[in-house]
């Protein structure tokens, strides 16, 4: 189960809109574009997380399966993180009133998630997982929960902002 890359997720038109967002005049289209892109990224990430959840509910998989499922989560997480960064830059550049505190909060949530993710991946190499499957399953559940919580925060705070831009 491969997760689409940023290029596949957004397509050529979407990539151009991201690259030239600061040149776009009409915020309605950008708000709708960012919201649709973020919803897709969140859906892909949550699906990848669900795949890892299912894997960790079973017996120790082969190393190839483990790497493939973990890679799907990592790739979907990266797409979400890149998209969040571009949305943040867009909103910051366009001085949207009243969103500064929410953006700072989401930046901090993302920083904590990056740190936790880096620690998790460093601790749980494929070899470490293969030698301590029950320990990894417990640690993975905690990490997945952090990712789901961060996604929920983005939905709670960013969706209304982006919906307002597209209204």
Short mmCIF file of the C-alpha atoms (twelve columns), coordinates in Angstrom:
data_MODEL
# 
_entry.id   MODEL 
# 
loop_
_atom_site.group_PDB 
_atom_site.id 
_atom_site.type_symbol 
_atom_site.label_atom_id 
_atom_site.label_alt_id 
_atom_site.label_comp_id 
_atom_site.label_asym_id 
_atom_site.label_seq_id 
_atom_site.Cartn_x 
_atom_site.Cartn_y 
_atom_site.Cartn_z 
_atom_site.pdbx_PDB_model_num 
ATOM 1   C CA . UNK A 1   0.000   0.000   0.000   1 
ATOM 2   C CA . UNK A 2   1.965   2.990   -1.268  1 
ATOM 3   C CA . UNK A 3   1.143   6.499   -0.130  1 
ATOM 4   C CA . UNK A 4   1.222   9.106   -2.894  1 
ATOM 5   C CA . UNK A 5   4.073   11.576  -3.018  1 
ATOM 6   C CA . UNK A 6   3.524   15.331  -2.860  1 
ATOM 7   C CA . UNK A 7   3.694   15.426  -6.663  1 
ATOM 8   C CA . UNK A 8   1.095   12.693  -7.085  1 
ATOM 9   C CA . UNK A 9   -1.071  14.071  -4.301  1 
ATOM 10  C CA . UNK A 10  -1.271  17.582  -5.662  1 
ATOM 11  C CA . UNK A 11  -0.713  17.136  -9.399  1 
ATOM 12  C CA . UNK A 12  0.993   19.653  -11.648 1 
ATOM 13  C CA . UNK A 13  -1.581  22.405  -11.167 1 
ATOM 14  C CA . UNK A 14  -1.458  21.999  -7.399  1 
ATOM 15  C CA . UNK A 15  2.330   22.112  -7.302  1 
ATOM 16  C CA . UNK A 16  2.292   25.276  -9.386  1 
ATOM 17  C CA . UNK A 17  -0.254  26.849  -7.054  1 
ATOM 18  C CA . UNK A 18  1.916   26.019  -4.052  1 
ATOM 19  C CA . UNK A 19  5.080   27.324  -5.680  1 
ATOM 20  C CA . UNK A 20  3.368   30.539  -6.736  1 
ATOM 21  C CA . UNK A 21  0.959   30.968  -3.846  1 
ATOM 22  C CA . UNK A 22  2.341   34.372  -2.981  1 
ATOM 23  C CA . UNK A 23  1.476   35.535  -6.499  1 
ATOM 24  C CA . UNK A 24  -2.130  34.389  -6.289  1 
ATOM 25  C CA . UNK A 25  -4.558  37.247  -5.904  1 
ATOM 26  C CA . UNK A 26  -7.771  35.425  -5.188  1 
ATOM 27  C CA . UNK A 27  -7.680  33.942  -1.687  1 
ATOM 28  C CA . UNK A 28  -10.965 32.073  -2.250  1 
ATOM 29  C CA . UNK A 29  -9.287  29.635  -4.631  1 
ATOM 30  C CA . UNK A 30  -6.239  29.300  -2.411  1 
ATOM 31  C CA . UNK A 31  -8.295  28.630  0.700   1 
ATOM 32  C CA . UNK A 32  -10.233 25.907  -1.088  1 
ATOM 33  C CA . UNK A 33  -7.053  24.506  -2.625  1 
ATOM 34  C CA . UNK A 34  -5.198  24.363  0.703   1 
ATOM 35  C CA . UNK A 35  -8.207  22.870  2.483   1 
ATOM 36  C CA . UNK A 36  -8.725  20.147  -0.128  1 
ATOM 37  C CA . UNK A 37  -5.015  19.345  -0.166  1 
ATOM 38  C CA . UNK A 38  -4.840  19.191  3.627   1 
ATOM 39  C CA . UNK A 39  -7.921  16.975  3.859   1 
ATOM 40  C CA . UNK A 40  -6.347  14.596  1.349   1 
ATOM 41  C CA . UNK A 41  -3.024  14.603  3.219   1 
ATOM 42  C CA . UNK A 42  -4.797  13.948  6.525   1 
ATOM 43  C CA . UNK A 43  -6.833  11.123  5.023   1 
ATOM 44  C CA . UNK A 44  -3.729  9.505   3.521   1 
ATOM 45  C CA . UNK A 45  -1.845  9.812   6.800   1 
ATOM 46  C CA . UNK A 46  -4.672  8.386   8.876   1 
ATOM 47  C CA . UNK A 47  -5.041  5.493   6.428   1 
ATOM 48  C CA . UNK A 48  -1.314  4.755   6.668   1 
ATOM 49  C CA . UNK A 49  -1.498  4.932   10.473  1 
ATOM 50  C CA . UNK A 50  -4.421  2.500   10.382  1 
ATOM 51  C CA . UNK A 51  -2.336  0.135   8.260   1 
ATOM 52  C CA . UNK A 52  0.433   0.203   10.862  1 
ATOM 53  C CA . UNK A 53  -2.126  -0.255  13.630  1 
ATOM 54  C CA . UNK A 54  -3.438  -3.381  11.917  1 
ATOM 55  C CA . UNK A 55  0.083   -4.687  11.433  1 
ATOM 56  C CA . UNK A 56  0.969   -4.220  15.114  1 
ATOM 57  C CA . UNK A 57  -2.116  -6.149  16.198  1 
ATOM 58  C CA . UNK A 58  -0.740  -9.300  14.629  1 
ATOM 59  C CA . UNK A 59  2.345   -11.444 14.869  1 
ATOM 60  C CA . UNK A 60  5.802   -10.257 13.886  1 
ATOM 61  C CA . UNK A 61  5.694   -9.566  10.135  1 
ATOM 62  C CA . UNK A 62  8.502   -10.108 7.678   1 
ATOM 63  C CA . UNK A 63  11.054  -7.324  7.580   1 
ATOM 64  C CA . UNK A 64  9.942   -6.344  4.061   1 
ATOM 65  C CA . UNK A 65  6.320   -5.908  5.118   1 
ATOM 66  C CA . UNK A 66  7.357   -3.987  8.217   1 
ATOM 67  C CA . UNK A 67  9.525   -1.597  6.198   1 
ATOM 68  C CA . UNK A 68  6.810   -1.065  3.572   1 
ATOM 69  C CA . UNK A 69  4.095   -0.246  6.111   1 
ATOM 70  C CA . UNK A 70  6.357   2.034   8.150   1 
ATOM 71  C CA . UNK A 71  7.499   3.768   4.968   1 
ATOM 72  C CA . UNK A 72  3.868   4.481   4.041   1 
ATOM 73  C CA . UNK A 73  3.388   6.268   7.379   1 
ATOM 74  C CA . UNK A 74  6.637   8.203   7.003   1 
ATOM 75  C CA . UNK A 75  5.843   9.301   3.457   1 
ATOM 76  C CA . UNK A 76  2.291   10.364  4.316   1 
ATOM 77  C CA . UNK A 77  3.606   12.224  7.359   1 
ATOM 78  C CA . UNK A 78  6.177   14.037  5.242   1 
ATOM 79  C CA . UNK A 79  3.535   15.086  2.702   1 
ATOM 80  C CA . UNK A 80  1.395   16.442  5.541   1 
ATOM 81  C CA . UNK A 81  4.340   18.252  7.116   1 
ATOM 82  C CA . UNK A 82  5.446   19.880  3.840   1 
ATOM 83  C CA . UNK A 83  1.890   20.941  3.132   1 
ATOM 84  C CA . UNK A 84  1.485   22.364  6.637   1 
ATOM 85  C CA . UNK A 85  4.686   24.362  6.165   1 
ATOM 86  C CA . UNK A 86  3.426   25.823  2.901   1 
ATOM 87  C CA . UNK A 87  0.029   26.629  4.356   1 
ATOM 88  C CA . UNK A 88  1.723   28.286  7.312   1 
ATOM 89  C CA . UNK A 89  3.914   30.350  4.992   1 
ATOM 90  C CA . UNK A 90  0.916   31.367  2.903   1 
ATOM 91  C CA . UNK A 91  -1.155  32.394  5.912   1 
ATOM 92  C CA . UNK A 92  1.789   34.230  7.470   1 
ATOM 93  C CA . UNK A 93  2.552   36.143  4.262   1 
ATOM 94  C CA . UNK A 94  -1.041  37.191  3.784   1 
ATOM 95  C CA . UNK A 95  -1.527  38.594  7.290   1 
ATOM 96  C CA . UNK A 96  -4.795  36.815  8.003   1 
ATOM 97  C CA . UNK A 97  -6.147  38.564  11.087  1 
ATOM 98  C CA . UNK A 98  -6.629  36.572  14.267  1 
ATOM 99  C CA . UNK A 99  -4.769  33.405  13.286  1 
ATOM 100 C CA . UNK A 100 -1.307  34.137  14.672  1 
ATOM 101 C CA . UNK A 101 -1.864  32.375  17.995  1 
ATOM 102 C CA . UNK A 102 -3.321  29.286  16.330  1 
ATOM 103 C CA . UNK A 103 -0.406  29.162  13.889  1 
ATOM 104 C CA . UNK A 104 2.127   29.425  16.719  1 
ATOM 105 C CA . UNK A 105 0.323   26.658  18.588  1 
ATOM 106 C CA . UNK A 106 0.352   24.414  15.507  1 
ATOM 107 C CA . UNK A 107 4.047   25.140  14.974  1 
ATOM 108 C CA . UNK A 108 4.755   23.964  18.508  1 
ATOM 109 C CA . UNK A 109 2.594   20.860  18.036  1 
ATOM 110 C CA . UNK A 110 4.522   20.077  14.864  1 
ATOM 111 C CA . UNK A 111 7.907   20.661  16.540  1 
ATOM 112 C CA . UNK A 112 6.997   18.247  19.342  1 
ATOM 113 C CA . UNK A 113 5.807   15.703  16.794  1 
ATOM 114 C CA . UNK A 114 9.038   15.988  14.800  1 
ATOM 115 C CA . UNK A 115 11.097  15.421  17.960  1 
ATOM 116 C CA . UNK A 116 9.002   12.453  19.052  1 
ATOM 117 C CA . UNK A 117 9.079   10.956  15.576  1 
ATOM 118 C CA . UNK A 118 12.855  11.337  15.277  1 
ATOM 119 C CA . UNK A 119 13.375  9.707   18.679  1 
ATOM 120 C CA . UNK A 120 10.977  6.890   17.778  1 
ATOM 121 C CA . UNK A 121 12.585  6.146   14.414  1 
ATOM 122 C CA . UNK A 122 16.075  6.314   15.933  1 
ATOM 123 C CA . UNK A 123 15.142  3.932   18.732  1 
ATOM 124 C CA . UNK A 124 13.131  1.549   16.568  1 
ATOM 125 C CA . UNK A 125 15.260  0.575   13.603  1 
ATOM 126 C CA . UNK A 126 13.963  -2.373  11.597  1 
ATOM 127 C CA . UNK A 127 16.415  -4.604  13.435  1 
ATOM 128 C CA . UNK A 128 15.263  -3.341  16.845  1 
ATOM 129 C CA . UNK A 129 11.645  -3.951  15.881  1 
ATOM 130 C CA . UNK A 130 12.438  -7.481  14.721  1 
ATOM 131 C CA . UNK A 131 14.152  -8.262  18.024  1 
ATOM 132 C CA . UNK A 132 11.461  -6.725  20.291  1 
ATOM 133 C CA . UNK A 133 8.123   -6.837  18.506  1 
ATOM 134 C CA . UNK A 134 5.956   -6.428  21.659  1 
ATOM 135 C CA . UNK A 135 8.020   -3.426  22.782  1 
ATOM 136 C CA . UNK A 136 7.753   -1.854  19.350  1 
ATOM 137 C CA . UNK A 137 4.005   -2.425  19.235  1 
ATOM 138 C CA . UNK A 138 3.602   -0.529  22.518  1 
ATOM 139 C CA . UNK A 139 5.907   2.304   21.412  1 
ATOM 140 C CA . UNK A 140 4.256   2.480   18.000  1 
ATOM 141 C CA . UNK A 141 0.823   2.814   19.576  1 
ATOM 142 C CA . UNK A 142 2.030   5.834   21.569  1 
ATOM 143 C CA . UNK A 143 3.639   7.406   18.491  1 
ATOM 144 C CA . UNK A 144 0.566   6.804   16.346  1 
ATOM 145 C CA . UNK A 145 -1.564  8.422   19.027  1 
ATOM 146 C CA . UNK A 146 0.644   11.532  18.934  1 
ATOM 147 C CA . UNK A 147 0.293   11.689  15.156  1 
ATOM 148 C CA . UNK A 148 -3.481  11.329  15.313  1 
ATOM 149 C CA . UNK A 149 -3.679  14.009  18.026  1 
ATOM 150 C CA . UNK A 150 -1.568  16.422  15.943  1 
ATOM 151 C CA . UNK A 151 -3.771  15.772  12.915  1 
ATOM 152 C CA . UNK A 152 -6.857  16.458  15.035  1 
ATOM 153 C CA . UNK A 153 -5.363  19.777  16.147  1 
ATOM 154 C CA . UNK A 154 -4.703  20.756  12.549  1 
ATOM 155 C CA . UNK A 155 -8.253  19.860  11.613  1 
ATOM 156 C CA . UNK A 156 -9.671  21.779  14.570  1 
ATOM 157 C CA . UNK A 157 -7.640  24.931  13.933  1 
ATOM 158 C CA . UNK A 158 -6.739  25.017  10.248  1 
ATOM 159 C CA . UNK A 159 -9.926  23.798  8.625   1 
ATOM 160 C CA . UNK A 160 -12.003 26.757  9.852   1 
ATOM 161 C CA . UNK A 161 -9.283  29.230  8.813   1 
ATOM 162 C CA . UNK A 162 -9.036  27.730  5.340   1 
ATOM 163 C CA . UNK A 163 -12.815 27.451  5.043   1 
ATOM 164 C CA . UNK A 164 -13.098 31.162  5.878   1 
ATOM 165 C CA . UNK A 165 -10.580 31.968  3.117   1 
ATOM 166 C CA . UNK A 166 -12.630 29.996  0.638   1 
ATOM 167 C CA . UNK A 167 -15.976 31.484  1.675   1 
# 
